[in-house]
Amino acid sequence: MSPWVVLIGYNLFCAWAVTGYLMGATQSKEYAEAEWYADLWLVVVWVIYFTLYLRTLARRAEPHIYVANWYYMAFILVVAMLHIVNNIALPVSWAGAKSYTVWSGVQDVMIQWWYGHNAVAFFLTAGFLGMLYYFLPVRSGRPIWSYRLSILSFWGIVFFYIWVGSHHLHYTALPYWVQTLGMTFSVMLLVPSWASAGNAIATLNGAWGRVRDDATLRFMFVAAVFYGLSTFEGSFLAIRPVNSLSHYTDWTVGHVHSGTLGWVAMIIFGAIYSIVPQLAGREAMAWPKAVEWHFWLAVVGTLVYVVAMWNAGITQGLMWRAYDANGALSYSFLQSVQAMAPYYLLRTLGGAMFLGGAVLCALNCRATLHESRTRDLAHDRPLAVQPAE
């Protein structure tokens, strides 16, 4: 069973789902828009993925299973569970590819956000924490600061996260106690989340000189910092009175992008810059200076983007709840939209900087792999991946 099946199969799912959207085939669920035919195909691909992962673990030479693999396992299993439960539906049209979920009314909403928030938790958190726990110690040349703490934070994240989805549904028809449960667990979640971020940062004690000189390691450090910041912000926004100001505003957009750009993307870039030279049989990227440029473009671009959205969201929230002496709204919705102009300009600037850094990364990877191929052909030897030490 080849990993190519998973790679091609998953991309086929993405293409199948997106082309369906263009034809109006959608469930209209956030993060779960794909209709039943694409959902079934994804289950097949995911089972193959899980099988490959288990077979890889079974063939390991090291008897101990490092904590990074715990996070990968949680990512695969829980995402599968979430996907299946949220997408249980009854097809009603083969030609129109239409289906209706078996869940109804407020139950459907509750299942959707149990799925939606945990898709973020176990896809964009657990999987990438696994990357952090592997690449940060390897790149810094230091063991994880506290292995016991990494295990405790793993179980804390897995247990607490699964309960927090209802904080997306404050002030709705969802029962009040369920909203309160989501809010409470969201605040409690800060403990294992900060334990993971703190464990990563403490690992760098004694290696700060390498952080200063190595842009790749700096990507990982910034990722850990942003993870701590975005998890704090998430717990804060889940508190009901704060949520009344932030919900439906660009503050939520800022929070999401501090996580996706500052945390997820940064650890991805760090992993890419660690793996690509190994694949190319080199000690470093072809353009070392470009890595440095990419780092500053990514960090500054993320900060400009996120700070602009924070300000935009708070401005929106305050304008929408402002009343005059007669009890009428002080601002129309159009006025709140017009007030967003400078913030959206900054958002565009920050996003362009981040995109520019990502393009530079892609070109650098291409140059690194191309030079490796050229060198191997010049020496008339087969291409080979150099094993990591």
RAGI-V270577 format. One record per backbone hydrogen bond with DSSP energy under -1.0 kcal/mol. CO is the residue of the C=O (numbers start at 0). NH is the residue of the N-H. E is the energy in kcal/mol with one decimal. If there is no record, write none. Layout:
co/nh/e
CO/NH/E
CO/NH/E
This chain:
co/nh/e
1/4/-1.5
2/6/-2.4
3/7/-2.9
4/8/-2.3
5/9/-2.7
6/10/-1.8
7/11/-2.2
8/12/-2.0
9/13/-2.2
10/14/-2.4
11/15/-2.9
12/16/-2.8
13/17/-2.5
14/18/-2.3
15/19/-1.3
16/20/-1.7
17/21/-1.6
19/24/-3.1
20/23/-1.7
23/25/-1.1
28/31/-1.8
32/26/-2.4
34/38/-2.2
35/39/-2.4
36/40/-1.4
37/41/-2.2
38/42/-1.7
39/43/-1.7
40/44/-2.3
41/45/-2.7
42/46/-2.3
43/47/-1.9
44/48/-2.3
45/49/-2.6
46/50/-2.3
47/51/-2.5
48/52/-2.2
49/53/-2.5
50/54/-2.4
51/55/-2.0
52/56/-2.3
53/57/-2.3
54/58/-1.0
56/59/-1.5
65/68/-1.5
66/70/-1.7
67/71/-1.9
68/72/-2.2
69/73/-2.4
70/74/-2.5
71/75/-2.3
72/76/-2.6
73/77/-2.4
74/78/-1.6
75/79/-1.5
76/80/-2.2
77/81/-2.9
78/82/-2.6
79/83/-2.3
80/84/-2.3
81/85/-2.4
82/86/-1.3
84/87/-1.1
87/101/-2.0
89/99/-1.8
92/97/-1.1
97/91/-2.9
97/92/-1.5
99/89/-2.9
103/106/-1.5
104/108/-1.5
105/109/-2.4
106/110/-2.6
107/111/-2.5
108/112/-2.1
109/113/-1.8
110/114/-2.4
111/115/-3.7
112/116/-1.8
114/118/-2.0
115/119/-1.2
116/120/-2.0
117/121/-3.0
118/122/-1.4
120/125/-2.4
124/128/-2.6
125/129/-1.8
126/130/-1.1
127/131/-2.2
128/132/-2.9
129/133/-1.1
130/134/-2.9
131/135/-1.8
133/137/-1.6
134/138/-3.0
135/139/-2.4
136/140/-1.4
136/141/-1.1
145/149/-1.6
146/150/-1.6
147/151/-2.3
148/152/-2.7
149/153/-1.5
150/154/-2.1
151/155/-2.2
152/156/-2.6
153/157/-2.6
154/158/-2.2
155/159/-2.7
156/160/-2.1
159/162/-1.7
160/163/-1.6
163/166/-2.1
164/167/-1.8
165/168/-1.9
174/178/-1.8
175/179/-2.4
176/180/-2.2
177/181/-2.2
178/182/-2.3
179/183/-2.7
180/184/-2.4
181/185/-1.7
182/186/-1.8
183/187/-2.2
184/188/-1.9
186/189/-1.2
187/190/-1.6
188/192/-1.8
189/193/-2.5
190/194/-1.8
191/195/-1.8
192/196/-2.2
193/197/-3.1
194/198/-2.1
195/199/-2.0
196/200/-2.3
197/201/-2.8
198/202/-1.3
200/203/-1.2
201/204/-1.7
203/206/-2.8
206/210/-1.7
207/211/-2.2
208/212/-1.7
209/213/-2.5
213/217/-1.8
214/218/-2.0
215/219/-1.3
216/220/-2.1
217/221/-2.8
218/222/-2.1
219/223/-2.0
220/224/-2.0
221/225/-2.9
222/226/-2.3
223/227/-2.0
224/228/-2.3
225/229/-3.1
226/230/-2.1
227/231/-1.7
228/232/-2.4
229/233/-2.3
230/234/-2.2
231/235/-2.2
232/236/-2.8
233/237/-1.1
235/238/-1.2
238/242/-2.7
239/243/-1.7
241/244/-1.1
241/245/-2.0
242/246/-2.7
245/248/-1.9
249/253/-2.4
250/254/-2.4
251/255/-2.6
252/256/-2.2
253/257/-1.9
254/258/-1.4
255/259/-2.7
256/260/-2.1
256/261/-1.1
258/263/-2.7
259/264/-2.5
262/266/-1.9
263/267/-1.8
264/268/-2.7
265/269/-2.2
266/270/-2.3
267/271/-2.8
268/272/-2.6
270/274/-2.5
271/275/-2.7
274/278/-2.4
275/279/-2.1
276/281/-3.2
286/290/-1.0
287/291/-1.2
288/292/-2.4
289/293/-2.7
290/294/-2.2
291/295/-1.9
292/296/-2.4
293/297/-2.7
294/298/-2.6
295/299/-2.4
296/300/-2.1
297/301/-2.3
298/302/-2.4
299/303/-2.7
300/304/-2.3
301/305/-3.0
302/306/-2.6
303/307/-1.8
304/308/-2.0
305/309/-2.4
306/310/-2.2
307/311/-2.4
308/312/-2.7
309/313/-2.4
310/314/-2.2
311/315/-2.6
312/316/-2.7
313/317/-2.3
314/318/-2.4
315/319/-2.6
321/329/-2.6
323/326/-1.9
327/323/-2.7
331/335/-1.5
332/336/-1.8
333/337/-2.4
334/338/-1.8
336/339/-1.3
337/340/-1.4
339/343/-2.7
340/344/-1.8
341/345/-1.9
342/346/-2.4
343/347/-2.2
344/348/-2.1
345/349/-3.1
346/350/-2.6
347/351/-2.2
348/352/-2.2
349/353/-2.3
350/354/-2.6
351/355/-2.6
352/356/-2.0
353/357/-2.0
354/358/-2.4
355/359/-2.1
356/360/-2.0
357/361/-2.2
358/362/-2.4
359/363/-2.2
360/364/-2.5
361/365/-2.2
362/366/-2.5
363/367/-2.3
364/368/-2.5
365/369/-2.5
366/370/-2.4
367/371/-1.6
368/372/-2.1
369/373/-2.7
370/374/-2.4
371/375/-2.3
372/376/-2.4
373/377/-2.1
374/378/-1.5
375/380/-2.2
376/379/-1.1
